[in-house]
Amino acid sequence: MDVHIAAAALMRADGATLLVRKRGTSAFMQPGGKIDSGEAPLVALYRELAEELGLAPSDGNAAYIGRFEAPAANETGDTVIAELYLLETSADLSAQAEIEEIRWLSPSGDMPDDLAPLTRDVVLPAIWG
């Protein structure tokens, strides 16, 4: 089954990107979530960012990167199809709702082994080259 999501590559000025881990899971991934029926991907993303991180980006801050697919991290056998947006932020963010933990990952740091396939194989290469 395909899981359609909107996800954010939230970036700080130093190039680090924010990753989240949902409660009851072990993989870190971009913030975002499932797109409701009839909902525009960017609307879904802004809703999810508000719920998960208390972030309220203004219109025009999100740059569309593209649509990407990878094995789903939390739904065995499923494929995640992500509409990915880049957003720069200097906001002080905290885990809310179903988010258990957040972490900033630097392009110059070691790659942890607890990254979701979409994050590891698609998003990080797309945003860091």
N, C-alpha and C positions, 0 to 999 in steps of 0.2 A: 504494500500500500504506500502511496505517496503522502508525505506530510508537507503541506505548503506553509512556509513561514516568511516573515519579514525579519531581517536581522541587521544589526548595526555594528560596523567597525568603528567603535568610539575611540578617538585618537586624542592623546595629549600633545602639546607642543613638542615634547621630547621624543615623539614617535612611538611611545608605548600605547598599547591597545588594551581596553578593558575586557576581561572575560568574567563570566558568571557560572556558578554551579547551582543547579536547582536542588531543592531539598529532596533527599532520598536518592540522589544520583551521584556518580563519581566523576563525570566528564565535565571539563570546563569548555565553554563555548561563548559565542557572541550573544549579547542581550538581544531579546526580541521574542517572537512567538508566532503561534498559528494565526493565519489570516482567516477571519470569520467570513462566512458566505456573503458575497456582495460587497465586502469591504475592500477598499483600495489598499495596496501594500503599505504605502507611506502612512496612511491613517492607522493601520494595524501596528506599525512600528512605533509611532508616537504614543499610542495607547499602552503598548507593552513597556516602553521606556518609562512612562509615568508610573505604571503599576510596579515594575521591578526595581527601579532605581530612584524614583522621585524626580526624574528629569523631564523637563518640558521644553524641548527644542522649538525654536521658532521656525516658521515656514521659510524655506530657502536655505536652511542650514545643511540639509541632507543632499549629498551628491550620489546619484545612482551609479553603482559599480557594475551590476549585472545580475543575471540569474545563474545559479550554480546548483549542482546536485552532488550528493554524497550519501553513503550509508548513514542512517539515523543512529545517533549515539544511544538513545534511550528506548527506541522501539525496534527490537530485534527483527531483522529481515525487511524493514521498511526503508524507504529512500526519502531523504529530506530534500526538498526543492526550495531554495532560499532566494528571495529577492534581497540583495545586499546593498546597503547604503553606507557611505562614509560620512561621519559626523565628527567635527572637532569639538572638544569640550575642555573647559577648565573648571567645571563644576565639581563641588565636593559631593561625591556619590556614596550611597550606602545601600546595602542589600535590603530589599523589602519584599513583601508578598511571599511568593514561593522560592525566592532566591535565598540560598543558605550562605553563600560566600562569594565575594568578588575579589579579583586580583588584577593588577596591571602587569602586562607582559611586555618586556622591552625587546626590541629587535637585536640588541647586543647581548642579551642574556641567554642562558641555557634553555633549550626547549624541554618543557616538562613532558612526561609520558602520559599525562591524564587529560589530553586534549581530545575533543570530539573530532571525528574524521573530517567534517566540513571545515573546522577551524584549522587543523593541522595541514590538510592536503590542498585546501582551496583558498581560504580567506587569508591566512598569513602570507602565502606566496603572492597573492593579489595585491595586498596593501604594502608589503615590504619589498616586493620584487625579488 
